[in-house]
Amino acid sequence: MTAWILIILFIFVMLGIGVWGMQKTKTLGDYFLGGRTLGPWMSAFAYSTSYFSAVMFIGFAGKLGWAFGIHVLWISLGNVLFGALLAWFVLGYRTRRMSQNLEVMTMPEFFEARLQAPGIKIFSAIIIFLFLLPYSASVFQGLGYLFEVSFGMNYPTAILIMCVVTAIYLILGGYFAVALNDFIQGMVMILGTLLMVSILTGKAGGLTETVQAIQVNYAQHIPKMNWILLSATVFMTSFGVWGLPQMVQKFYAIHDEKQIARAAIITTCFSFIIVFSAYFVGSMSHLFYDPPTRESAEKDILAAKDSAQAKILSEEKKTAWNTREKTLHSVPAPAIIRGEHVVPDFDKFVPDILYNTLPEIFMTIIVLLVLSASMSTLSSLVLVSSSSIAIDLYQGIRRGDESSGNSLVLIRFLSGLFILISFFIALSKFEVIVTLMSLSWGSVTGVFMAPYLLALYWKGITRVGTWAGMISGLVTNTLLFFILGPQNAPIAASAAMIVPFFIIPLVSFWTKPPEKAVLQLAFTGNKNNNE
């Protein structure tokens, strides 16, 4: 009962902030960027909470922790140093300044204005909508499963509630509501992750004992470390955010450049707590589980179909965990059967561990932690995806017309429509969506990272060179993804991020350079060509 009271209170706070945000949202610029008035704390928390979602806490933490053991913390270090700290200094200053000079609000608009390329704007908008839609649906799926495991809630009901809540506070309040909610949710995430780590390490005998036990148990399960895959995962998850439109948008919205350094420090501290905690818990999976068996997989499948069997299985696990020694794993890992093979069901690892080890009140805080991370990410995804249609593709919306009531109504309508489509995708669980989700990170970063970074710093990048870079990134990721297989998606994504850095300069050197007046406006803000 206490758990439900906390969750309902949390939801009502978010809805109340949506109503508050509606009063402050008068223009399209207010709705999408908060009028470019956010301070360092709000901007830092908006960036951080969008970075880490249910996909990381539920799926990535369990999967990567099982695959790499304590070495998974290299991913955490990369995320903190490069994905958080360095991103603000490399991208933050130039993005804030140049987006204001060019009077743009979105990444596709930036490419159009910076390169005089309306075709790139349209292509960028299509890529954003196509690949962020399954990403959004996967977050809803993670939330639905978490509520199903933790509270016995029906899966369709759980994702419906989450969709409705997200739609209401986002449609009403826009970026103002998102940013304030991100700040509150960030506080919940810090509390939740610290509790999660302290309780679980306590069960394993303390921090030092836990680290030692992880190393011993990991060596027993997985004797050979895949350093190439680990390095690619560090690179993909750390530098990949530099090319994600929903992350870059946060640099557009900060009030002024003077606040960027403070925002960078706040983001780094927040990210350190969150990402190290999440992946450390994932690395503990070998302490709680034996390798899966066919018998355990069949039990999990039966439990998924029968609520009574699910309760019996849960009690069996709790009894096994409570009667064993601190680090002696005697419970088979959750598993699924694919043909003749039994493979771990990584999405169930962390929720299952938490559900079977934490008291109800602490489990509720952890649920709020994952809910907070997910709602923040969802809000950013929906805003950026709906803007790809409302701002970047809809021909009736022109620069200088952002105060139009029709523009504001349209982006609110598209935000709701995007959430509705995500709901049906999450409900149906189409296999093609799973494939698109696996492709999405590498495809989006492969298309955008190099062109965006080079356009910020290099005056020589050309329209044709950008086209070549975007297409080479998309093609590289897609080909390697299907050649190497989904299990090596980080390698495909990393290659897709690197290849355009060679293609763009090579093509740009042989193609028509941008006009000097455009370069002067972009880099100095001066509309007069004095050269």
C-alpha positions as CSV (number, residue, x, y, z in Angstrom):
1,M,0.0,0.0,0.0
2,T,2.9,2.4,0.9
3,A,4.4,1.7,-2.5
4,W,1.3,2.7,-4.4
5,I,0.9,5.9,-2.4
6,L,4.5,6.9,-3.2
7,I,4.0,6.1,-6.9
8,I,0.7,7.9,-7.2
9,L,2.2,11.0,-5.4
10,F,5.1,10.9,-7.8
11,I,2.8,10.9,-10.8
12,F,0.6,13.7,-9.4
13,V,3.7,15.9,-8.9
14,M,4.7,15.4,-12.5
15,L,1.2,16.3,-13.7
16,G,1.2,19.3,-11.5
17,I,4.4,20.5,-13.0
18,G,2.9,20.0,-16.5
19,V,0.1,22.4,-15.6
20,W,2.7,24.9,-14.2
21,G,4.7,24.6,-17.4
22,M,1.7,25.3,-19.5
23,Q,1.3,28.7,-18.0
24,K,4.9,29.5,-19.0
25,T,4.7,28.1,-22.5
26,K,3.5,30.7,-25.0
27,T,5.6,30.1,-28.1
28,L,7.1,27.3,-30.1
29,G,10.5,28.3,-28.7
30,D,9.2,28.1,-25.1
31,Y,7.7,24.6,-25.8
32,F,10.8,23.1,-27.4
33,L,13.7,25.0,-25.7
34,G,12.2,26.6,-22.6
35,G,12.8,30.0,-24.2
36,R,16.6,29.3,-23.9
37,T,16.3,30.5,-20.3
38,L,17.5,27.4,-18.3
39,G,20.3,27.7,-15.7
40,P,23.1,25.3,-15.1
41,W,21.4,23.0,-12.6
42,M,18.3,22.5,-14.7
43,S,20.3,22.0,-17.9
44,A,22.7,19.6,-16.2
45,F,19.9,17.4,-14.8
46,A,18.0,17.5,-18.1
47,Y,21.1,16.2,-19.9
48,S,22.0,13.6,-17.4
49,T,18.5,12.1,-16.9
50,S,18.0,11.9,-20.6
51,Y,21.3,10.1,-20.9
52,F,20.4,7.2,-18.5
53,S,17.0,5.5,-18.9
54,A,15.3,2.2,-18.1
55,V,17.1,0.7,-21.1
56,M,20.4,1.1,-19.1
57,F,19.1,0.2,-15.7
58,I,17.0,-2.8,-16.8
59,G,18.6,-4.1,-20.0
60,F,22.2,-2.8,-20.3
61,A,23.2,-3.1,-16.7
62,G,22.3,-6.8,-16.5
63,K,23.6,-7.7,-20.0
64,L,26.9,-5.9,-19.9
65,G,27.5,-6.8,-16.2
66,W,27.1,-10.4,-17.0
67,A,29.3,-10.1,-20.1
68,F,32.1,-8.1,-18.7
69,G,31.9,-8.5,-14.9
70,I,33.8,-5.7,-12.9
71,H,35.3,-4.6,-16.2
72,V,32.0,-3.0,-17.0
73,L,33.0,-0.1,-14.9
74,W,35.3,1.0,-17.8
75,I,32.0,1.8,-19.6
76,S,31.0,3.9,-16.6
77,L,34.3,5.8,-16.7
78,G,34.0,6.5,-20.4
79,N,30.4,7.8,-20.0
80,V,31.4,10.1,-17.2
81,L,34.6,11.6,-18.8
82,F,33.5,11.7,-22.4
83,G,29.8,11.4,-22.5
84,A,29.2,13.9,-19.7
85,L,32.2,16.2,-19.0
86,L,33.9,16.5,-22.4
87,A,30.6,16.7,-24.2
88,W,29.7,20.0,-22.5
89,F,33.1,21.6,-23.2
90,V,33.5,20.4,-26.8
91,L,29.8,20.8,-27.9
92,G,28.2,23.1,-25.4
93,Y,29.9,26.4,-26.1
94,R,29.8,26.1,-29.9
95,T,26.3,24.7,-30.0
96,R,24.8,27.4,-27.9
97,R,26.6,30.2,-29.8
98,M,26.1,28.9,-33.3
99,S,22.5,27.9,-32.9
100,Q,21.8,31.4,-31.6
101,N,23.7,33.0,-34.5
102,L,21.8,31.0,-37.0
103,E,18.5,31.3,-35.2
104,V,17.8,27.6,-35.2
105,M,16.1,25.3,-32.7
106,T,16.8,21.8,-34.0
107,M,19.7,19.8,-35.4
108,P,18.0,19.4,-38.9
109,E,17.5,23.2,-38.9
110,F,21.1,23.7,-38.0
111,F,22.3,21.6,-41.0
112,E,20.0,23.6,-43.3
113,A,21.2,27.0,-42.1
114,R,24.9,26.1,-41.7
115,L,25.2,24.3,-45.0
116,Q,22.4,25.9,-47.0
117,A,21.0,22.4,-47.5
118,P,17.2,22.0,-47.2
119,G,17.5,18.4,-48.4
120,I,19.8,17.5,-45.5
121,K,17.2,19.0,-43.2
122,I,14.5,16.7,-44.5
123,F,16.7,13.6,-44.5
124,S,17.8,14.3,-40.9
125,A,14.2,14.7,-39.8
126,I,13.3,11.4,-41.3
127,I,16.2,9.6,-39.7
128,I,15.3,11.1,-36.3
129,F,11.6,10.0,-36.5
130,L,12.3,6.6,-38.0
131,F,15.0,5.5,-35.4
132,L,13.8,7.3,-32.3
133,L,10.3,5.8,-32.5
134,P,11.4,2.2,-31.6
135,Y,13.8,3.7,-29.0
136,S,10.8,5.3,-27.3
137,A,8.8,2.1,-27.6
138,S,11.6,0.1,-26.0
139,V,11.6,2.4,-23.0
140,F,7.9,1.9,-22.5
141,Q,8.4,-1.8,-22.7
142,G,11.1,-1.6,-20.0
143,L,8.7,0.3,-17.7
144,G,5.8,-2.1,-18.4
145,Y,7.9,-5.1,-17.5
146,L,9.3,-3.4,-14.3
147,F,5.7,-2.7,-13.0
148,E,4.6,-6.2,-14.0
149,V,7.5,-7.8,-12.0
150,S,7.4,-5.4,-9.0
151,F,3.6,-5.0,-8.5
152,G,1.9,-7.7,-10.5
153,M,0.4,-5.1,-12.7
154,N,-0.9,-6.2,-16.1
155,Y,1.7,-5.3,-18.8
156,P,-0.7,-3.4,-21.2
157,T,-2.2,-1.5,-18.2
158,A,1.2,-0.5,-17.0
159,I,2.4,1.0,-20.3
160,L,-0.9,2.7,-20.9
161,I,-0.7,4.5,-17.6
162,M,2.9,5.6,-18.4
163,C,1.9,6.8,-21.8
164,V,-1.0,8.8,-20.5
165,V,1.1,10.4,-17.7
166,T,3.9,11.3,-20.2
167,A,1.5,12.7,-22.7
168,I,-0.3,14.9,-20.2
169,Y,2.7,16.6,-18.6
170,L,4.7,16.9,-21.8
171,I,1.8,18.1,-24.0
172,L,0.8,20.7,-21.4
173,G,4.2,22.0,-20.2
174,G,6.7,21.3,-22.9
175,Y,10.4,21.8,-22.1
176,F,9.7,23.9,-19.0
177,A,7.8,20.9,-17.4
178,V,10.4,18.4,-18.7
179,A,13.3,20.3,-17.2
180,L,11.8,20.8,-13.8
181,N,10.6,17.2,-13.7
182,D,14.1,16.1,-14.7
183,F,15.5,18.0,-11.8
184,I,13.1,16.3,-9.3
185,Q,13.6,12.9,-11.0
186,G,17.3,13.4,-10.9
187,M,17.2,13.7,-7.1
188,V,15.1,10.5,-6.9
189,M,17.7,8.7,-9.1
190,I,20.6,9.7,-6.9
191,L,18.8,8.5,-3.7
192,G,17.7,5.3,-5.5
193,T,21.1,4.3,-6.9
194,L,22.9,4.9,-3.6
195,L,20.3,2.8,-1.7
196,M,20.5,0.1,-4.3
197,V,24.3,-0.2,-4.1
198,S,24.6,0.0,-0.4
199,I,21.9,-2.7,0.3
200,L,23.2,-5.2,-2.3
201,T,26.8,-4.8,-1.4
202,G,25.8,-5.3,2.3
203,K,24.2,-8.6,1.3
204,A,27.5,-9.6,-0.3
205,G,29.6,-8.7,2.7
206,G,30.7,-5.2,2.0
207,L,32.2,-3.3,-1.0
208,T,35.7,-4.8,-1.0
209,E,34.3,-8.3,-0.5
210,T,31.8,-7.7,-3.3
211,V,34.4,-6.6,-5.8
212,Q,36.6,-9.7,-5.0
213,A,33.6,-12.0,-5.3
214,I,32.6,-10.5,-8.6
215,Q,36.0,-11.2,-10.0
216,V,36.1,-14.8,-8.8
217,N,32.6,-15.6,-10.0
218,Y,33.0,-13.9,-13.3
219,A,36.2,-15.9,-14.0
220,Q,34.3,-19.1,-13.3
221,H,31.5,-18.2,-15.7
222,I,33.3,-16.4,-18.5
223,P,37.0,-17.3,-18.7
224,K,37.8,-15.2,-21.7
225,M,37.3,-11.5,-21.8
226,N,36.2,-9.9,-25.1
227,W,38.2,-6.7,-24.9
228,I,37.4,-5.6,-28.5
229,L,33.6,-5.6,-27.7
230,L,34.2,-3.9,-24.4
231,S,36.3,-1.1,-26.0
232,A,33.6,-0.6,-28.7
233,T,30.9,-0.4,-26.1
234,V,32.8,2.2,-24.2
235,F,33.3,4.2,-27.3
236,M,29.7,3.8,-28.5
237,T,28.0,4.7,-25.3
238,S,30.4,7.6,-24.4
239,F,30.9,9.4,-27.7
240,G,27.7,8.3,-29.3
241,V,25.7,10.8,-27.3
242,W,27.6,13.6,-29.1
243,G,25.5,12.7,-32.2
244,L,22.1,12.1,-30.5
245,P,19.6,15.0,-31.3
246,Q,17.8,14.6,-28.0
247,M,21.1,15.1,-26.1
248,V,22.5,18.0,-28.3
249,Q,19.2,19.8,-27.8
250,K,20.1,20.4,-24.1
251,F,23.0,22.7,-25.3
252,Y,20.5,24.8,-27.3
253,A,18.4,25.5,-24.2
254,I,20.9,26.8,-21.7
255,H,20.6,30.5,-20.8
256,D,24.1,31.6,-21.7
257,E,27.7,30.3,-22.3
258,K,28.9,31.4,-18.9
259,Q,26.8,28.7,-17.2
260,I,28.2,25.8,-19.3
261,A,31.3,25.1,-17.1
262,R,29.0,24.8,-14.0
263,A,26.6,22.6,-15.9
264,A,29.5,20.4,-17.0
265,I,30.7,19.9,-13.4
266,I,27.1,19.2,-12.2
267,T,26.5,16.7,-15.0
268,T,29.8,14.9,-14.3
269,C,29.1,14.5,-10.6
270,F,25.5,13.3,-11.2
271,S,26.6,10.9,-14.0
272,F,29.4,9.4,-11.8
273,I,26.9,8.4,-9.1
274,I,24.2,7.1,-11.5
275,V,26.2,5.2,-14.1
276,F,28.8,3.6,-11.7
277,S,25.9,2.4,-9.5
278,A,23.9,1.0,-12.3
279,Y,26.7,-0.9,-14.0
280,F,28.2,-2.1,-10.6
281,V,24.8,-3.7,-9.7
282,G,24.8,-5.3,-13.2
283,S,28.3,-6.7,-12.6
284,M,26.9,-8.4,-9.4
285,S,24.7,-10.6,-11.4
286,H,27.2,-13.4,-11.2
287,L,26.9,-13.3,-7.4
288,F,23.2,-14.0,-7.5
289,Y,22.8,-16.4,-10.4
290,D,24.2,-19.6,-11.8
291,P,24.2,-20.0,-15.6
292,P,20.7,-20.6,-16.9
293,T,19.3,-24.1,-17.6
294,R,16.5,-25.4,-19.7
295,E,14.6,-26.3,-16.6
296,S,14.9,-22.7,-15.3
297,A,13.9,-21.3,-18.7
298,E,10.8,-23.5,-18.8
299,K,9.9,-22.4,-15.3
300,D,10.2,-18.7,-16.3
301,I,8.0,-19.3,-19.4
302,L,5.4,-21.1,-17.2
303,A,5.5,-18.3,-14.6
304,A,4.9,-15.7,-17.3
305,K,1.7,-17.4,-18.3
306,D,0.4,-18.3,-14.8
307,S,0.4,-15.8,-12.0
308,A,0.1,-18.6,-9.3
309,Q,3.2,-20.3,-10.7
310,A,5.0,-16.9,-10.8
311,K,4.4,-16.5,-7.0
312,I,5.7,-20.1,-6.4
313,L,8.8,-19.4,-8.4
314,S,9.4,-16.1,-6.6
315,E,9.1,-17.7,-3.2
316,E,11.5,-20.5,-4.3
317,K,14.1,-17.8,-5.2
318,K,13.7,-15.8,-2.1
319,T,14.1,-19.0,0.0
320,A,17.2,-20.0,-1.9
321,W,18.8,-16.5,-1.6
322,N,18.0,-16.2,2.1
323,T,19.4,-19.6,3.1
324,R,22.6,-19.6,1.1
325,E,26.0,-18.1,2.1
326,K,26.7,-14.5,1.1
327,T,28.3,-15.0,-2.3
328,L,27.2,-18.6,-3.1
329,H,24.9,-18.4,-6.1
330,S,22.4,-21.3,-6.3
331,V,19.6,-19.7,-8.3
332,P,19.6,-20.3,-12.1
333,A,19.5,-17.0,-14.1
334,P,16.3,-16.0,-15.8
335,A,16.3,-17.5,-19.3
336,I,14.5,-17.8,-22.6
337,I,14.5,-20.6,-25.1
338,R,15.4,-19.8,-28.7
339,G,15.2,-23.0,-30.8
340,E,17.6,-25.5,-29.2
341,H,19.4,-22.9,-27.2
342,V,18.8,-21.5,-23.7
343,V,20.0,-17.9,-23.3
344,P,19.9,-15.5,-20.4
345,D,16.9,-13.1,-20.3
346,F,19.0,-10.1,-19.4
347,D,16.0,-7.7,-19.2
348,K,14.9,-9.7,-16.1
349,F,18.2,-9.8,-14.3
350,V,18.2,-6.5,-12.4
351,P,14.4,-6.3,-11.7
352,D,14.5,-9.9,-10.5
353,I,17.5,-9.3,-8.2
354,L,16.0,-6.2,-6.7
355,Y,12.5,-7.7,-6.3
356,N,13.9,-10.8,-4.5
357,T,16.4,-9.0,-2.2
358,L,15.0,-5.5,-1.3
359,P,12.3,-4.7,1.3
360,E,9.1,-3.3,-0.3
361,I,9.8,0.4,0.6
362,F,13.3,0.3,-0.9
363,M,12.0,-1.6,-3.9
364,T,9.5,1.2,-4.4
365,I,12.3,3.8,-4.4
366,I,14.2,1.8,-7.0
367,V,11.0,1.6,-9.1
368,L,10.8,5.4,-8.8
369,L,14.4,5.6,-9.8
370,V,13.9,3.7,-13.1
371,L,10.6,5.5,-13.7
372,S,12.4,8.8,-13.3
373,A,15.1,7.8,-15.7
374,S,12.6,6.6,-18.2
375,M,10.2,9.5,-18.1
376,S,13.1,11.9,-18.6
377,T,14.4,10.0,-21.6
378,L,10.9,9.6,-23.1
379,S,10.2,13.3,-22.8
380,S,13.4,14.1,-24.7
381,L,12.7,11.5,-27.4
382,V,9.1,12.7,-27.9
383,L,10.1,16.4,-28.1
384,V,12.9,15.8,-30.6
385,S,10.8,13.3,-32.7
386,S,7.7,15.5,-32.8
387,S,9.9,18.5,-33.7
388,S,11.3,16.6,-36.7
389,I,7.8,16.8,-38.2
390,A,6.4,20.1,-36.7
391,I,9.5,22.2,-37.1
392,D,11.7,20.5,-39.7
393,L,9.2,19.0,-42.2
394,Y,6.0,20.9,-41.9
395,Q,6.2,23.6,-44.6
396,G,3.8,26.0,-43.0
397,I,6.2,26.6,-40.1
398,R,8.8,29.1,-41.0
399,R,11.6,30.7,-39.1
400,G,10.4,33.9,-37.5
401,D,6.9,32.5,-37.0
402,E,7.6,30.5,-33.8
403,S,5.0,32.6,-31.9
404,S,2.2,31.2,-34.1
405,G,-0.5,29.5,-32.2
406,N,-0.9,27.0,-35.0
407,S,2.8,25.9,-34.6
408,L,2.4,25.3,-30.9
409,V,-0.8,23.3,-31.4
410,L,0.8,21.2,-34.1
411,I,3.8,20.2,-32.0
412,R,1.6,19.4,-29.0
413,F,-0.6,17.3,-31.3
414,L,2.4,15.5,-32.8
415,S,3.9,14.8,-29.3
416,G,0.7,13.1,-28.3
417,L,0.6,11.2,-31.6
418,F,4.2,10.0,-31.2
419,I,3.4,8.7,-27.7
420,L,0.3,6.9,-29.0
421,I,2.3,5.2,-31.8
422,S,5.0,4.2,-29.3
423,F,2.3,2.7,-27.0
424,F,1.0,0.4,-29.8
425,I,4.5,-0.6,-30.8
426,A,5.4,-1.5,-27.2
427,L,2.1,-3.4,-26.9
428,S,2.6,-5.4,-30.1
429,K,6.3,-6.2,-29.6
430,F,6.9,-6.4,-33.4
431,E,10.2,-8.2,-34.2
432,V,11.1,-5.5,-36.8
433,I,11.0,-2.9,-34.0
434,V,13.4,-4.9,-31.9
435,T,15.8,-4.9,-34.9
436,L,15.3,-1.2,-35.4
437,M,16.0,-0.5,-31.8
438,S,19.3,-2.4,-32.0
439,L,20.1,-0.4,-35.1
440,S,19.0,3.0,-33.8
441,W,21.9,4.1,-31.7
442,G,24.5,3.3,-34.3
443,S,22.4,4.7,-37.2
444,V,21.6,8.0,-35.6
445,T,25.1,8.6,-34.2
446,G,26.7,7.4,-37.5
447,V,24.5,9.9,-39.5
448,F,24.9,12.9,-37.2
449,M,28.0,12.8,-35.0
450,A,30.8,13.6,-37.5
451,P,28.8,16.1,-39.6
452,Y,27.6,18.0,-36.6
453,L,31.0,18.1,-34.9
454,L,32.8,19.2,-38.1
455,A,30.1,21.8,-38.9
456,L,30.7,23.3,-35.5
457,Y,34.5,23.6,-35.8
458,W,35.5,23.4,-39.5
459,K,34.6,26.0,-42.0
460,G,35.6,23.7,-44.9
461,I,32.8,21.2,-44.6
462,T,30.5,21.2,-47.6
463,R,27.0,20.2,-48.4
464,V,28.1,17.3,-50.6
465,G,30.7,16.2,-48.0
466,T,28.0,16.2,-45.4
467,W,25.7,14.1,-47.6
468,A,28.6,11.6,-48.2
469,G,29.3,11.4,-44.4
470,M,25.7,10.9,-43.4
471,I,25.1,8.1,-46.0
472,S,28.5,6.4,-45.2
473,G,27.7,6.4,-41.5
474,L,24.2,4.9,-42.1
475,V,25.4,2.3,-44.6
476,T,28.4,1.3,-42.4
477,N,26.3,0.7,-39.4
478,T,23.6,-1.2,-41.3
479,L,26.0,-3.5,-43.2
480,L,28.2,-4.3,-40.2
481,F,25.1,-4.9,-37.9
482,F,23.8,-7.6,-40.2
483,I,27.2,-9.1,-41.0
484,L,28.5,-9.2,-37.4
485,G,25.1,-9.9,-35.8
486,P,23.2,-7.9,-33.1
487,Q,25.6,-9.1,-30.4
488,N,28.3,-7.0,-32.0
489,A,26.2,-3.9,-32.5
490,P,28.7,-1.7,-30.5
491,I,31.4,-2.6,-33.0
492,A,29.1,-1.7,-36.0
493,A,28.1,1.6,-34.3
494,S,31.7,2.6,-33.4
495,A,32.8,2.0,-37.0
496,A,29.8,4.0,-38.3
497,M,30.8,6.9,-36.0
498,I,34.4,6.9,-37.2
499,V,34.1,6.4,-41.0
500,P,32.4,9.7,-41.8
501,F,35.3,11.6,-40.2
502,F,37.4,10.4,-43.1
503,I,34.7,10.6,-45.8
504,I,33.6,14.2,-45.1
505,P,37.0,15.9,-45.4
506,L,37.9,13.8,-48.5
507,V,34.7,14.8,-50.4
508,S,34.6,18.4,-49.0
509,F,38.1,19.1,-50.4
510,W,36.8,18.4,-53.9
511,T,33.4,20.1,-53.7
512,K,32.0,23.6,-53.6
513,P,32.7,25.4,-50.2
514,P,30.0,27.2,-48.3
515,E,29.4,30.9,-49.0
516,K,31.6,33.3,-46.9
517,A,28.5,35.2,-45.7
518,V,27.0,32.1,-44.2
519,L,30.3,31.1,-42.5
520,Q,30.6,34.6,-41.0
521,L,27.1,34.5,-39.7
522,A,27.5,31.0,-38.2
523,F,30.9,31.6,-36.5
524,T,30.6,35.3,-35.6
525,G,27.0,36.2,-35.6
526,N,27.7,39.1,-38.0
527,K,25.3,39.2,-40.9
528,N,27.4,41.6,-42.9
529,N,30.2,40.1,-45.1
530,N,33.2,42.3,-44.6
531,E,35.7,40.0,-46.1
